[in-house]
Every structure is written in C-alpha cells, then in structure tokens.
Amino acid sequence: MAMSFFDQFASTSYLGIPLIAVAIALPWVLYPTPTSRWINNRLLTVQGWFIGRFTSQLMLPLNAGGHKWALLLASLMVFLITINMLGLLPYTFTPTTQLSLNMGLAVPLWLATVIIGMRNQPTVALGHLLPEGTPIPLIPVLIIIETISLFIRPLALGVRLTANLTAGHLLIQLIATAVFVLLPMMPTVAILTAAVLFLLTLLEVAVAMIQAYVFVLLLSLYLQENV
C-alpha cells in the first residue's frame, strides 16, 4: 500500500508514446493566441497584464544586458505555473515532480548565466569566489567552499521544485485516502478531514504558483550577478 502512493510519479507511456512528452506539450495548446484586432478579449487582456507585470518586476534589478532574457524567463514562468496547476487535477501527471525534467531546465539556464559572466566580465565573475577582506589563511578554504556552492545552485533549483511538489501531492493523496477509510466508520472525523484536505488543496495551488516564481526568480538573481 505504501508503494502505491508513489505510482502517481511514475512516467508511463501509452502506445509507445511517453506521457511526460504529452504533459509537457499540452500547456502550449491551452494558451490563447494573440489576434490582429485592436481590442483583445478579457482572457488575452488578463494574460498580457499578468505577463507584463511579472516581467517588469523581474527585470527591475537587471541592467539592459539582462533584459534580453525577459522573453525566456517570462515563458518559463508561465510554463511552470501551467504544468504545476494542471498537475493538481485528478488523473493527471505532473512532469515537474520528475527531478530529471527540473534538472534539465535548471542546469542549462544556470550554465548560461555562468558562461555570460565569464565572457563579459571574467574578473567580477571570479571575484564572487572570494569575498573582499578575507584573511589570507582562509583564502584556499573559501575558494573551495564558494566553488562548491556555485555548482550546487542548479541542484538546489531542481531539488527544491521537485521536493515541494512531490510532498504536496503525497500529502493530498494520504489525506484523501484517510477520508475514504474513515467515512464508513467515523463520518464526523471524515468530514473534518475532508475540510483539511480542501484547505491543503488551496495551499498546494499557492505552492504551485510560488515555486514556479521562486525558480525563475533565483535564475534572475544568478543572471544579475553575471551581467
């Protein structure tokens, strides 16, 4: 029974087609496409307002060189939010619970920020490995520590997103199972547990949006150090 709780995270296939590919491609179909009309409908207006506000806040601490990343970061933010929200629906698969997918997003983007820093300002980029005013005996140790922390960044990005979504899905499934088990025996307790399940679902909706925002925000902070 304990192992069945983790079956929802298994990447299955249907007719030889991996469903993770379908789950990744589906959100792009749901987005409304812009029209050539002067006045858009309400959905397009809300979508444009949200992306514009998010992009302006994200690009605020960056200089002109970092504004080239606006389209990529905004698209990544909307994509992650959509995948995380769709994963909360019944009988759906959440690709962002797979560490391989999250690392596949985190490592190339983190590496791109590091390469940009080493190409544009190598002295400043290498200077992050040694804080100013460090005592001479501590220089080798701090360089090693800062180098390790630099390479841990993409791992932290991927693991944070995976762990938060996986824990939320497991809690929802555990409490939902408890509701069905308690309903014939203790209906009052089952109703209270269902209320907790409803509140937890609302919390998971917030977590799904917050974790997507944190993922993109940390990428923008890494970019800020290198542009």
N, C-alpha and C positions, 0 to 999 in steps of 0.2 A: 504493500500500500504506500510505503514511504517513497519508493522509487517512482510510482505513478505520478507523483506531484511534479516531477521533472520532465515528464513526457511532453509537456507543452513547449519546452525549449528545444526539442529535437527538430532539426531541419529535415523535413520529409520531402518526398518527391511524388509526383503523380504523372503517370505515363512517361516516365523518364525525365520529366521537367522538374528541376528543384523549385520548390515553392518559395524559397527565400528570394529567388530572382523575380517571381511574380509579385511578392510582397514589396520588393524594392521599386519595381516599375509601376505598381498601381497608384501610388500617390500622385505621380505626374499626370495621370489621366483625370484626377479629380479637380485639379486646379482650373479655374475659369481662364479662358484665353482672352487677351485684350482685343477690343474691337476698334474699328476705324471711326466710330461715332464720336461726336464732340462731347456728349454726356454719357457716362457709363451707368450701368445699373448699380444697385446697392451693394451687391456682393463684390463687384470689381472695385467699387469705391472704398469699401472697408478693407479689402485686401491691399490696395495701394497705400491707404493711410497707415496700416499696420507695418508694412514693409518700409515705408518712408520714415516713420518714427523710429523703428528699430535701427535702421541703417544710420540715421543721423546721430543717435545716441552711441552707436558702436564706433563710428568714425570720428567722434568728437575729440578723443585724446590723440589721434593719429595725425601725422603730417600729410602733405599732399601725396607723397610716395605710397603711403599705406591705403589711400583712397582707391587705388586700383583693385584692392581686394574686396570692395564693397559688394559687388555682384556675387562673388563666390561665397562670402560669409552669409549674406542675406539668403541666398538659395539654400545653403547648408542648414541654416536655422529653420526655415520653413519646411524643408525636407525632414529634418529630425523631429520637429513637432508633429508633423502629419503621421509619420511612422509610429511614434510613441502613442499618439491618440488612437490611431486605428488598432493598435495592439491591445487596447483596453476593451474592445468589443468582443463579444462571445465568439468562440470558434475561429479566432484569428491567430496569426503568427506574428510575433514581434521580432523583426530582424535585429534590432538594437540590443536584444538580450544575448546576442552572439558576440563573444569577445573578438572573434576573427574579423567581423564586419567593422566593429568600432576601432580596432587597431588599424584596419585598412584605411579608415578615414583619418585617424589621428597621426599615424607615422608619416605619411607623405606631406600632410599640411604642416606639421611641426618641422620636418626636414626642410621644407621650402622656406620657412621663416629663418632657419639657421643658415641656409645657403645664401639667402638675400643679405643677411647680416655680415657674413664672411666676405661677400663680394663687394658690398657697398661701403662698409666701414669695419674692416677686419680688426683694427686696433680697439675700437669700442666693444665689438663682439667678444674678443678675447679678454677684454678688461672686466667683463662680468664674472670671469672665473676667479678673480682675485679682488676682494673688496679693498677699498682705499684705506690706508693706515694700518694694514695687517702687520703684526710683528714678524720679523724675518724668520724666526724658528718655525712659525706656523704656516709659512707660505706653501711648502710642499703639501702639507695635510689639507689646507683649504682648497688648493687647486684640485686635488683628488676628489674632495667632497663636492665641490661645485660642479665638477665634470660628471660625477655620478648623478647629481640632482638634475643636471641638464638632460641626461639620457633617460632619466626616469619620467620626465614630463609626458611623453606620448603614452607611456604605460599607465600613468595616473589618469590621463584623459579617457582612455579606453576602459580601464577597470572601473572608474567612477560611474560612467554611464551604464555599463553592464550590471554592476552590483546594485545600483539603486533600482533599476527597472526589474531585475530578477527578484530582488527581495520584495518589491511591491506585488508582483504577480503571485509569488508564493504565499504571501500573507492573504491576498484576496482568495486564493484557492483553498487555503487552510480554513479560513473563517466561513467560506461558503459551504465547505464540507461539514463543518461543525453545525451550521444551521440545518442542513438536511438530516443530520444524525439526531439532533436534539428536537426536531419538530414533532415526531410522534410521541416522544417521552415527556418533554417539558416544553410545551408551546410558548409559555411566557418567556422563558430563557431564550428560546429560539427567536422570538420577536425582538428581544433586546439585542441579541447577537446580529440579527439582520440589520438593525439600526446602526450598529457599529460597522457592519460591512458597507452600508451606504456611505457613512462618513469616511471610511477608508478609501472607498472608490473616488469620492471627491478629492481626497488628499492625493491619490495617485494621478488624477487629472492634473493637479497643480505640479506634482513632481515631474510628470511627463513634459510639461512646458518648461519648468525651471531647469531641468537637466539639459535640455536642448540649448537653452540660453547660456548656461554655465559652460557648456562645451565650446560654443562659439566665442563667448567672452574670453575664456582663457586663451584661445587661439589668437584673438585680437591683442591680448596682453603680450603674448610671445612675439607677435609681429611688431608691437610697439617698441620692444627692446632692440629690434634689428633694423628699423627704418629711420 
